[in-house]
Amino acid sequence: MKANYLNVLYYRGWYQIKASSVLSLFLHKNKYKSLLADFKYAFTGKHGLEIGGPTQIFASDLLPVYQWAKQVDGCNFSSNTIWEGAIKNNEYQYFANKSGEQFILDGTDLNTIKSGTYDFLLSSHNLEHIANPLRAIEEWRRVLKPGGFILLILPDKNYTFDRKRDYTTFEHLLSDVETGKDEDDLTHLPEILGLHDFALDPRAGKDYAAFKKRGENNLQERALHHHVFSQDVLKKSLEHYRFKVLAQCFIPPYNQIILGQKEPAI
């Protein structure tokens, strides 16, 4: 799990962060643990689905969802990704001695999963990689049971290579739904190429041509951050699909966290 997490950090460029943020997390870890422990009831003994995992934060003592849950199934867009490498079909090994079912499906189209299957859904540093994120949230809502929970973690642009980009507006996300944007969309590629902070993305280095080629091949790579989310737009995105937002917080060094709940059955 540790090696996998470091691989994720390496490819996504998150590992070059401010020392002050790391120090802040170290000094206030108990505060964050206490805050996130309030979420425990949403996951304990329950069956969930993770989009784009596994994820180290859910294995950590900061937010140990993998330990709380009865079972977590996984969903990845391909059987071989730049983050996870080769993925075994049918088995999602997410924690020591714990595994679930592995799906190879696009996050915006969970077509083989029945509606109302899961008690909770997790997604960490994934939604920004989706060209039509509201379509994804609508689909994630579909597979949740009434009263089910959704826990999303997204990067704060101020601590990542997106820091020079403007926040995406909610109106823009609505437009993507209305125009039917698919995952091969490259609308934001020129903006990304112009404003990407290469100093915070060492893997990209200074090889602009290689970075551009990777971006043009995004349907296979899924490395681009199509959108830049603020906490306000995250909240509006969940509320648009009638989730009740239960909690929002920022946890150093770069994590924006939001927890929502689908309305219970009447």
Legacy VTK file of the C-alpha trace (Angstrom):
# vtk DataFile Version 3.0
C-alpha trace
ASCII
DATASET POLYDATA
POINTS 266 float
0.000 0.000 0.000
2.789 2.442 0.877
4.582 1.904 -2.419
1.313 2.357 -4.292
0.631 5.629 -2.507
4.098 6.981 -3.268
3.540 6.052 -6.899
0.302 8.051 -6.894
2.037 11.041 -5.353
4.883 10.817 -7.846
2.676 10.783 -10.904
0.258 13.428 -9.732
2.976 15.770 -8.509
1.584 16.139 -5.001
4.777 15.201 -3.185
6.452 18.579 -3.599
4.568 20.504 -0.937
5.361 23.260 1.496
7.190 22.162 4.626
4.933 24.464 6.648
1.882 22.440 5.567
3.494 19.195 6.647
4.433 20.779 9.987
0.862 22.039 10.409
-0.508 18.541 9.861
1.998 17.093 12.354
1.238 19.666 15.042
-2.552 19.500 14.654
-3.001 15.842 13.735
-5.076 15.060 16.804
-7.424 17.927 15.959
-8.012 16.554 12.461
-8.386 12.996 13.767
-11.025 14.158 16.236
-12.910 16.025 13.518
-12.877 13.155 11.053
-13.793 10.589 13.717
-17.250 12.170 13.703
-17.683 10.595 10.247
-17.142 7.080 11.569
-20.839 6.196 11.773
-21.185 6.674 7.996
-18.801 3.812 7.205
-18.609 1.403 10.144
-19.661 -2.114 9.193
-20.926 -0.927 5.811
-20.365 -1.769 2.142
-18.891 0.947 -0.054
-17.502 1.706 -3.494
-14.314 3.665 -4.181
-13.775 5.442 -7.495
-10.125 5.618 -8.520
-8.441 3.982 -5.550
-7.031 2.578 -3.416
-6.040 5.656 -1.443
-3.571 5.968 1.421
-5.601 8.499 3.401
-8.383 5.905 3.841
-5.806 3.455 5.225
-4.241 6.002 7.579
-5.185 6.662 11.175
-6.367 10.111 10.097
-9.414 8.776 8.233
-9.333 4.963 8.510
-12.372 4.178 6.376
-10.855 0.907 5.173
-10.661 -0.326 8.744
-14.148 0.883 9.652
-15.893 -0.577 6.605
-17.145 -4.124 6.201
-16.087 -4.150 2.532
-14.961 -1.661 -0.109
-15.253 -2.427 -3.821
-13.149 -0.511 -6.342
-13.729 1.095 -9.703
-10.990 2.189 -12.132
-11.414 3.428 -15.685
-8.840 1.011 -17.105
-7.155 -2.266 -16.210
-3.811 -0.441 -16.404
-3.349 3.118 -15.145
-0.353 5.376 -14.545
-1.158 5.374 -10.821
-2.072 1.777 -10.002
-0.238 -0.036 -12.794
-1.803 -3.365 -13.830
-5.089 -4.006 -12.026
-6.346 -7.482 -11.242
-9.832 -8.133 -12.533
-12.447 -9.049 -9.947
-10.273 -8.349 -6.875
-9.830 -4.970 -5.209
-7.060 -5.334 -2.616
-7.423 -2.117 -0.627
-6.097 -2.978 2.825
-4.178 -5.731 4.614
-6.286 -8.904 4.462
-9.264 -6.980 3.098
-10.485 -7.028 -0.481
-13.607 -6.321 -2.501
-14.811 -6.577 -6.072
-12.886 -4.705 -8.775
-14.827 -2.985 -11.553
-13.270 -1.629 -14.744
-15.733 1.123 -15.594
-15.642 4.814 -16.384
-16.554 6.873 -13.336
-19.320 8.598 -15.274
-20.965 5.337 -16.351
-21.223 2.575 -13.745
-23.479 0.604 -16.047
-22.982 -2.862 -14.541
-23.740 -1.699 -10.989
-27.386 -1.719 -9.935
-28.987 1.383 -8.481
-29.052 1.553 -4.698
-26.246 -0.958 -4.174
-23.875 0.834 -1.781
-23.988 2.364 1.693
-21.231 4.840 0.859
-19.018 6.043 -1.993
-15.426 7.309 -1.757
-13.386 9.287 -4.248
-10.032 10.904 -3.509
-8.215 13.211 -5.945
-10.318 11.863 -8.775
-13.204 14.210 -9.580
-10.869 16.891 -10.968
-9.710 14.341 -13.562
-13.260 13.915 -14.910
-14.319 16.088 -17.844
-17.997 16.047 -16.856
-17.945 15.921 -13.038
-21.652 16.586 -12.467
-22.488 13.609 -14.669
-20.202 11.558 -12.438
-21.821 12.802 -9.220
-25.268 11.991 -10.602
-24.106 8.461 -11.434
-22.464 8.062 -8.019
-25.727 9.120 -6.393
-27.585 6.464 -8.413
-25.573 3.563 -6.995
-26.030 4.760 -3.406
-28.794 3.452 -1.199
-31.280 5.984 0.231
-29.479 7.640 3.125
-26.081 6.617 1.708
-22.978 8.773 2.125
-20.524 10.299 -0.339
-17.021 11.332 0.756
-14.938 13.325 -1.724
-11.378 14.591 -1.390
-10.026 17.069 -3.932
-6.835 19.119 -4.126
-6.680 22.710 -2.966
-5.196 24.522 -5.943
-3.130 26.810 -3.724
-0.799 23.916 -2.906
-0.632 22.199 -6.288
0.426 22.875 -9.857
-3.028 24.387 -10.521
-2.314 27.395 -8.323
-2.240 29.859 -11.265
-5.598 28.734 -12.645
-8.967 30.291 -11.800
-11.578 28.327 -9.918
-14.170 26.653 -12.131
-17.651 28.123 -11.755
-20.701 25.996 -11.036
-22.328 27.446 -14.156
-19.486 26.010 -16.204
-20.086 22.550 -14.735
-23.787 22.820 -15.560
-22.890 23.787 -19.120
-20.740 20.662 -19.441
-23.793 18.561 -18.548
-26.092 20.448 -20.902
-23.684 20.141 -23.836
-22.957 16.488 -23.092
-19.196 16.747 -22.575
-17.554 13.335 -22.799
-14.284 12.141 -21.299
-12.382 12.741 -24.531
-12.980 16.492 -24.163
-9.845 18.661 -24.279
-11.465 22.074 -23.851
-9.190 22.957 -20.940
-5.924 21.743 -22.445
-4.777 25.194 -23.702
-5.449 26.691 -20.248
-3.570 23.861 -18.550
-0.601 24.174 -20.896
-0.438 27.920 -20.338
-0.852 27.999 -16.555
0.529 24.691 -15.300
3.144 25.320 -12.598
5.956 23.003 -13.658
7.893 23.862 -10.488
5.254 21.929 -8.525
5.196 19.044 -10.986
8.761 17.693 -11.143
7.778 14.662 -13.185
6.662 16.930 -16.007
10.003 18.702 -15.752
10.595 21.320 -18.408
9.692 19.056 -21.309
6.712 21.029 -22.537
6.340 18.916 -25.692
6.094 15.668 -23.721
3.619 17.236 -21.293
1.504 18.470 -24.205
1.565 15.029 -25.842
0.444 13.399 -22.601
-2.395 15.905 -22.355
-3.503 15.221 -25.911
-3.614 11.528 -24.998
-5.730 12.194 -21.923
-8.510 9.735 -22.748
-5.995 6.956 -22.132
-3.954 8.682 -19.403
-6.620 10.661 -17.457
-3.885 12.828 -15.960
-5.341 16.274 -16.714
-7.137 18.333 -14.099
-10.077 19.508 -16.189
-11.506 21.679 -13.423
-10.301 23.540 -10.345
-12.705 23.197 -7.421
-13.415 25.593 -4.597
-15.218 24.482 -1.457
-18.233 26.530 -2.536
-18.517 24.805 -5.914
-18.062 21.400 -4.304
-20.980 22.162 -1.978
-23.175 23.401 -4.834
-22.317 20.322 -6.883
-23.543 17.933 -4.191
-26.577 20.023 -3.331
-27.549 20.127 -7.009
-28.172 16.370 -6.757
-29.999 16.734 -3.433
-27.200 15.586 -1.177
-27.249 17.101 2.288
-23.761 18.400 3.013
-22.799 17.229 6.488
-19.225 18.480 6.739
-16.503 20.314 4.848
-12.923 20.920 5.912
-9.383 21.484 4.706
-6.618 19.175 5.883
-2.985 19.980 5.114
-1.077 19.648 2.987
-3.614 19.949 0.129
-6.877 18.101 0.859
-10.352 19.593 0.540
-12.831 17.177 2.117
-16.614 17.118 1.771
-19.117 14.622 3.167
-22.684 14.430 1.902
-25.712 12.229 2.451
-28.375 11.117 -0.014
-31.882 11.675 1.287
-33.353 8.693 3.178
-36.246 6.681 1.789
-39.653 8.040 2.730
LINES 1 267
266 0 1 2 3 4 5 6 7 8 9 10 11 12 13 14 15 16 17 18 19 20 21 22 23 24 25 26 27 28 29 30 31 32 33 34 35 36 37 38 39 40 41 42 43 44 45 46 47 48 49 50 51 52 53 54 55 56 57 58 59 60 61 62 63 64 65 66 67 68 69 70 71 72 73 74 75 76 77 78 79 80 81 82 83 84 85 86 87 88 89 90 91 92 93 94 95 96 97 98 99 100 101 102 103 104 105 106 107 108 109 110 111 112 113 114 115 116 117 118 119 120 121 122 123 124 125 126 127 128 129 130 131 132 133 134 135 136 137 138 139 140 141 142 143 144 145 146 147 148 149 150 151 152 153 154 155 156 157 158 159 160 161 162 163 164 165 166 167 168 169 170 171 172 173 174 175 176 177 178 179 180 181 182 183 184 185 186 187 188 189 190 191 192 193 194 195 196 197 198 199 200 201 202 203 204 205 206 207 208 209 210 211 212 213 214 215 216 217 218 219 220 221 222 223 224 225 226 227 228 229 230 231 232 233 234 235 236 237 238 239 240 241 242 243 244 245 246 247 248 249 250 251 252 253 254 255 256 257 258 259 260 261 262 263 264 265
